[in-house]
Amino acid sequence: MDLYSLLVRIEATPFYMALLIYFAWYPLVSSTMWIFTSIIFYRRREGGKPGAFDLFYKTEAQPLVTFVIPAYNEEANIVETLSGVLAVDYARIEVMVIDDCSTDDTLARIRPFLDDERVRLVRKRVNEGKAMALNDALPLTTGELLLVMDADAVPHRDILKYLVPHFNSPRCAAVTGNPRVVNRDSFLSKLQAIEFASIISLMRRAQRVWGRIMTMSGVVGIFRRSALFDVGMYSPEMATEDIDLTWRLQLRHWDVRYESRAVMWMRVPQSVTGLWRQRRRWALGLSQVLTRHWRDLMQWKHRRFWPVLIEANLSVAWAYTYIALTIIWLASYLVGYPPVGASPIPNFWGMLIATVCLFQLFTGVILDRAYDLRLPRYFVVAVFYPLVYWILMAVITVTTAPLGLNVNRQKRKYTLWKPIRE
């Protein structure tokens, strides 16, 4: 059977039609769901009158908060980071910096800050990566609450005003904040500024309405000390230790929350290579946690996690569908056979999907504009988001997800530390 005949037979099957329907409807349904549930969160927690989530810890009763900052070769950013942390408007903080055998001047940049009695330094003798650096240092902290952040990020001075009050609830184990992109010199970084508002922040708002969060952001997350130790801290073998920790906390029936008003300014990759490495690690990490935890999550007692679990699997399935259909369509055009479903219907569906996607991006920008006043000016690049990110993430997911089926030390094949922000 020649390729032409094979493609004709494939595109006449019910399975092919099912792929077409899923390819067209998944982004429409998911985007609509993200938009409406995120608006529900906004109306409940951001757009209403001040009240339950105002700072209610009085100065004399404030819990001690330890900022935990693992650092590796961060000479360019560590001074700004520590200066920002020490400027946070909160009476009781300590700062623990972990130097994971940096080979640049990171250590020299840290030393002047040690004159402040609130700052402590842990020096590792062997470079073992972020997860092990945190696991080694966390037992040395004294704070009731532990805010783990990246060494190239800077917190807003009011960040603890919005994070700490959540722990009035005894079930609250952790709260993830709202990371905002600060380096916007390239086209890719501008796209990521839109992405973190319109995809990541929007999804966390929606997931919080469901009651379960996909992931605590590695760049900004505050933990109840007892909860963090209850689940055994971080898993070094996982490519994304933050996703794994989030899932393990919720498997233990701890509450994990999202606080959109707790802003952390962070740096993102500005090159295609850096972005590729970061997103490949994310895809591997998601595949690993799905492999490791899905059996536990299928138990009835964890049913509130099912929407997150289902959506994660559907997104992976859509990536495979996208790549499979693209290959079929390219092969069809190559042999001169107009592919079924690729014309003229995609002209309509393509416009519809793009419109809904842009509306989702616009919704995210509107909801986050109060925390990032410059954000709306970057919406002009949003039109390129589906073209760049859907293709990029589909390819990364398809090529990387199978590796997560064997949860081991594969993390070291990619990176123990996030790539330098080139």
N, C-alpha and C positions, 0 to 999 in steps of 0.2 A: 504494500500500500504506500503510495507516494504521500508527500507532506500535504499537498493540496487536499487529497481525499481524507486524510486523517483530520485535518482542521475542520473540514465540512462536517464530519461525523461528530467531532467533539462539540462543536457549536450548536449541534442539533439535540444534544442531550439535556435532560432536566437538570442535571448537576450544573451544567454551564449556565443555565438560566437562573439557578439558585445563586450562583456566584455573582451574576450581574445584579440581581435584586439586592443582595447583601452589600455589594460594593456601592450601590447608589443610596441605599436607605440608611446604612449605619452612620455615616457622618451627619446626615440630617437629623436623625433621632437623637444621637448623642449630643450634638451641639444644642439642640432645642432643650434637652434635659439639663445640660450644664447652665444654660442661660437662666431658666426659670428657677432652678434650685438655688443658684447663686444670688438671685434677686431676693429670694426668701431669706437667705442668711443676712443679706445686707439690711433688709427691713427690720429684722429682729435684733441685729447686733451693732449695726453701724448707723443706720438712718433714724433710729429712735431717740428718745430722750435719755440723757445720762442717768445712770441708776446702778443696776446690779454689777456692772463691770467697771465702775469707777474705782480708783485706788482707795481701799478702805483700811489698809494696814497703817496704823498711826506710826509716827516716827519711832516711838519707844517699843513698838511691837513688830516692827518690820523683820521678816526672816532674813538671815544672812544669805546673800547670793554670791556664789563663786563663778566668775567667768573663767572657763577652761578653754585655752587657746593652743592647740597643737600647731607647731610651725616647722616647716622644712624649706630652707632656702627662700625666705621671705624678706630679704634685706630691703627690697624696694617698698614694702608695704607695712612692715611691722610697727614702725614708729607712728604712722597715722592711725593704725589699728589701736595700739595701746593708748594713745592720746585720746581717741574717741571713747574708749571704754572707761577711762578714768574721769571723763567729763559727763558720764551718765548721771542723771539726776536721781540719785537714790543714796540713802544714808549709809547702808551697811553692805559693802561689797568687798570681796577679795578677788585678786586676779592671779590665776596660775597659768604660766606659759610653759609649754613643753617643747624644748628644742630637740628634734629627732635627728641629731647628728648633721646639722646643716653644714654645707661645705663653702658657704659664702659668709658675708658679714652679719648674718642674722643675729648671732649671739652678741656681737659688739653693739648692735643697735638696741638690744634688749637691756643690757647692763645698766645704763643710766636710769632706767625706770625702777631698778631695784632699790633705789634710795627712798622710794615711796613704800611705806610699811605695808601697804595693801597688796603689793606685787610680790609674787614668789616665782622662782624658776626651777624647773625640773630638767636636767640634762640627761639624755639617754646616750649610752655608749655604743648601742647597735641600732642601726636604722631598720625599723620593722613596720613602718607605715602608720597611718593615722589611727586605725582602730587599736593597735597595740600601744601606741603612745597614750591614748586616752585611758585604756585599761590600766596602764602602769601608774598614771597620775591620779585618777579619780579617788583611790583610797586615801590619798594624801590631802584631799580637800576637806574643808570644815563646814562648808555652807549647807544649809538645809535644802536649798535649791541650787541646781548646777546649770548654768547657761553655757552650752557648748557652741562655739562659733569658729569660723575660719580665720586664719591669720592675715588674710587680705581683705577683710570686711570691716565696716565701721558702723556701730549701732547708732540709731537716733537717740538723743539724750533722754527722751521720754519712754524708751523701750520697756523698762521695767514697770512703769506706771500701768501698762496694759497687760503685761505677762503675769506679774506676781499675783494679782487678785484672783486669777483662776484657781489657785491652789487653796482657796478657802473651801473648795469641795474636796473632801478626803479621798474621793475616787480619782481625782485628776492626777495623772502621772506625768504628763508632759504637754507642753504647748509649743507649737511651731509658729514662728513669726512670718513676716511678709518681706521676702528678699527683693530688693530693687536694684536694678543695674546702674552702676555709676560710671563705668567706662563705655562711652558711646562714640568712639572714634571711627568705627568701621560700619559697613552695611550690615554685617552679621550681628554685631553687638546691638545695633538699633532694632533689628528683628527680634533679638532676645529680650530687649526691653519690653516690646509688645507682647512677646510670648509669656513672660513671667506675670504680666498683668492679665492677659486674656485667656491663657491656657492654664498655667499652674495655679495662680491665685484663684481663678474662677473655679477650677476643679476642687480646690481645697475648701472653698466656701460650700460647694455643693456636697462634698463628702461629709462635711461637718453636719449638714442637715440630715444626711443619712444616719449619722451617728458613728461612723468609722472613717479614719484618715488613711490614705494610701501610704504616705511617708512623712516623717518629720524631716524638714529641710536640714541638711548637714551644715549649712551656713549659719542657721539660727534655730536653736531649739533649747528650751529650758525644761529641766527634769526635776521631779521630786527625788531626792537622794535615795530614799528607801525603795522606790519603785525601780530605779535604775539598777540597784544592787539585787533586787528581787528577781530580775530576769537574767542576771549574770553579765550585765554590761554589754560590750560590743563583741561581735563575731568577726574575728580577723579574716576568716576564710571567705567571707562574703564580699563580692565586688562592690556592693552598695550597703555598707553596714548600717546606714541610717534607715533604709527601707526594712531591713531585717529586724532591727530593734523596734521599729514602730509596730510591726506585725506581732512580735513576741509580747510586747506590752499589752496589746489588745487581746491576744490569746489568753492572757492572765486576767482579763476582764478589768484592766486599768482603762481609764478614760484618757484619750489623746485628743487635743483640741487645736484649732487654728485661730490665731488672733491677727486679723488683717491690719490692725492699727499699730502693731509692733514692727516697726520698719528697721531693716538691716540693709545697709548699702554694700553691695558686693561687686566683685569683678568677674567678668565672664570671658570665655575664649573669643578672640577676635579673628582668628585664622580658621580656615576650613579644617586644617589638620587638628588643631586643638579642639574644635567643636566635635569632629568625628571621634576622637579618642574619648571625650567626655560622654557623648551619647552612646557610644559602644559599651562603655562601662555601665551606664544606666540600664541599657537593654539586657546586659548580662546579669546585672543584679536583680532585675525584675524576674527574669527567667529562673534564677536561683531560688528566690523566695517562693515563687509559685510551686517549684519542684519540692522544696523542703516542707512547706506548710499547708499545702492544699488539703491533705487528708484530715488534719486537725480542724481546718476551717470548715470542712463539710459537715461537721457535727452540728446538730440542731442548736446547741447552746451558743454557737458562734454565728447564728443566722443573720445577725445584724451586719456582719462583715460580707455577706454574700453579694450585695450590690457592687462593692469594690472588687471582689474576686471575679465576678462575672464580667464587669467592664474591662478589667485588665486582660482577661482572656479574649474578649471580643476585639479589643484593640490589636492584639497580636494576630488574631485570625484575619482581621481586615488587612493588615500589612501583607500577609501571605496571599490574600485574595488579590490585592492591588498588583503585586509582582507577577502572579500567575496570569492575570488577565492582560497585563502589559506585554508579557512574552507571547501570548497567543495572538494578540492584535498585531504586534510587530511581525510575527511570522506570517500572519494572514496577508498583510500588505506586501510582504516580501514576495509571496507567490502569486500576487494579483487577485486575491480573494477578499472582497470587502467584509470585514469581520462583523458578525451579528452583534448588535448592541453598541458598536463603536461609532456608528453614523446612521442616521442623523440624530438619534435620540440623545447621545451624550452632549450635543450642543445645548439642549434644554436642561438636562440633568447637571451638566457642568456649570451652567449659569446659576441654577438653583442652589447647588452645593456651595459654589463660591459666594453667593449672596448670603446664605446662612452662616458660612464661616466668617465673612466680614462682619456680620451683625454680632456674632459671638466676640470677635476681637474688639469691636466698638463697645460692646457691653463691658468687657473687662477694663478697657481704658476709662470709661465713665466711672466705674466703681472704684478704681484705684487712683483717679486723678487727684484726689485730695491728699494722697501720700506722696505723689510724684508730679509736681506742677508742670514739668516739661514733657510729660508723657504724651499728651494729645498731639504734639507737633510731629511725633514719630509715626502716627497712624498712616501717614502717606505711604510708608513702606509695607504696610500690612497686606497690600494686594499681592505681594510676592511671597507671603508666608506659605500658602498652600503649595505653590510651585517648588519652593526650596525645601521646606520641612517635611512635607508629605513624602516626597521622593527620598530625601535623605534618611528619614526615620524608617521608612518601609524597607529600604535596602539594609540598614543597620539591624533592624529587628530580625529580618529573614536570615541574615548571615550570622547573627550572634546568639539569638535565642536558643538554638539547639545546644550550645555549649553549656548553658545553665542546667541542663538535664543531669549533669554530673557535678554536684556541688563539692568542690574541693578547692585547692589552692590556685585555681586558674586565674584568680585576681592578679597574681604576680606577672602573668603574661601581658597584662594591659598597663597597669600602673598601681603602685602602692600609694601614690599621691596624685592629686589632680594635676593635669598638665599646666605648664607655665602659661600665663595669659598673654600669648603673643598677638 
